[in-house]
């Protein structure tokens, strides 16, 4: 049996901690695009796992919503 994790790519990001649930909600709209995990809720470090063939679509999505995921600087 082939290890299913071998076809997955892990990427790590830092987002505004309060935006985690919003990102989770957005990703749920893209069935099986990526699996979101919180590495540190306090600092906003997250891990996204996705299939190799889904990486370009994930990067495009993250690029589009990046301004919303950042902390607002005053």
C-alpha positions in Angstrom: 0.0 0.0 0.0 1.4 3.4 -1.0 1.8 6.0 1.7 -0.9 8.6 1.0 1.2 11.4 2.6 3.9 11.0 0.0 1.7 12.9 -2.5 1.1 15.8 -0.1 3.0 19.0 0.2 3.2 20.8 3.5 3.4 24.6 3.6 3.6 26.9 6.6 2.3 30.4 6.9 1.7 33.1 9.5 -1.7 34.7 9.5 -3.6 37.0 12.0 -4.7 34.5 14.6 -8.3 35.8 14.5 -8.5 35.0 10.8 -8.0 31.2 11.2 -11.7 30.4 11.2 -12.3 32.6 8.2 -9.6 30.7 6.3 -11.0 27.4 7.4 -14.4 28.5 6.1 -13.0 29.6 2.7 -11.1 26.3 2.3 -14.2 24.3 3.1 -15.7 25.8 0.0 -12.9 24.3 -2.1 -13.6 20.5 -1.5 -10.3 18.7 -0.8 -8.1 21.6 -1.9 -6.1 21.6 1.4 -6.1 20.5 5.0 -5.6 23.4 7.5 -4.0 22.9 10.9 -3.1 25.4 13.5 0.5 25.1 14.7 0.3 28.0 17.1 -2.9 29.7 17.8 -1.2 32.5 19.6 1.2 33.5 16.8 -1.0 32.5 13.9 1.3 29.9 12.5 -0.7 27.4 10.3 0.1 24.4 8.2 -1.6 23.6 4.9 -1.3 20.2 3.4 -2.4 19.7 -0.2 -1.9 17.3 -3.1 0.9 18.2 -5.4 -1.4 18.8 -8.3 -3.5 21.2 -6.2 -0.6 23.4 -5.1 -0.9 26.0 -8.0 -4.6 26.5 -7.2 -3.9 26.8 -3.5 -1.2 29.4 -4.1 -3.5 31.4 -6.4 -6.2 31.4 -3.7 -3.8 32.4 -0.9 -2.3 35.1 -3.1 -5.8 36.5 -3.7 -6.9 36.5 0.0 -3.5 37.4 1.6 -4.4 41.0 2.4 -7.4 39.8 4.4 -5.4 37.2 6.3 -2.8 39.8 7.5 -3.1 41.7 10.8 -4.3 45.3 10.3 -1.5 47.7 11.1 -2.6 51.0 12.7 
